[in-house]
């Protein structure tokens, strides 16, 4: 054990230095790139002054140029700015506000109907935006005041909004799945198809919980006092609100699933379709377009800055033996294949408390993928499971990122205690979903196999 620590001392020190600096609030991209440079210098000094041979010098570091060129020339990653543009444009078009108004009337005579409406809108937003922060903030601003106005329990209101808002990380088109597919070199289309049923399963579990909870505790989710009976006018309004975004989602995902377009080509269709929806609804002025383009550019630049830093960090970590250390540690575990997968998912869950999904995807996942492949694990199933676990960690107290997105825009009177108490039942539902998908891999693998054959 001592020899192992000595041999991979710099790799271990590099990783824990990164975790420490992140805790101190240093910018992630600069931290990763800067640590890569610093540990190259440390490696060179160690090789020249002590009896070591890491071989990580400036010549080795020059390979980062070729890796970065490969990242920037990657056709798959062109989908990222397009899907980001699509999500921001959909937010700008005001579709969510209309859906909230109409669905609240449709479910008005159902106990917990407002919360169920939030779940439905969250699933639709997830399939049209794929951006967690935007979805959580939007649902918080729209949904929580409406539920509080109708005397909903604040804990329930917070839990529903926070859990539903994070579905965008999983339900396609998810920018996280695009990056994961690129990092492990598997089809993004397969990942999109594999994530459909797990995402819908989570939405179904949320709905069942709300329905049962509202009937067991009627005062927690009362019927609105001014609820109108459902009539054809309300149904027509709901259809009018749902059909445009549903058609856009079908155009994007349907073209991928039917093999008509690649995810990159479909992302362009989504960006154009979202723009047309905004124009039709009269919500796209020149200043709006400028805002959407600027926000898309900022988000894309942030992600690609992380790509640059992570490329440098991962190259140095690999040169210092980090890949061998991780592979050796996992293969040495006294478990079978399922035990190793469970261990990896638990570690990913814990890391999700402290690191954003981008860092985990760019740094950790590329080192885990070869081990999973060698164990014969279905990679589509594993990546989707990995995504579900990360989503769970984002809503788990005390440091889930989505909890703080919500707290930042929640109305007065909503405390962090309300958010923590409200999210706990949904974390349990997430764990149940993970267990179901783990024990029934066909939930993930059936659709890709049905689309492309065995």
PyMOL commands that set and color helices and strands:
alter all, ss='L'
color gray80, all
select helices_A, chain A and resi 2-7+9-23+28-49+58-61+63-72+78-92+95-106+113-126+132-149+154-169+175-184+188-216+218-220+232-257+263-280+286-319+322-331+337-354+357-374+379-394+401-409+416-439+442-452
alter helices_A, ss='H'
color red, helices_A
deselect
rebuild
show_as cartoon
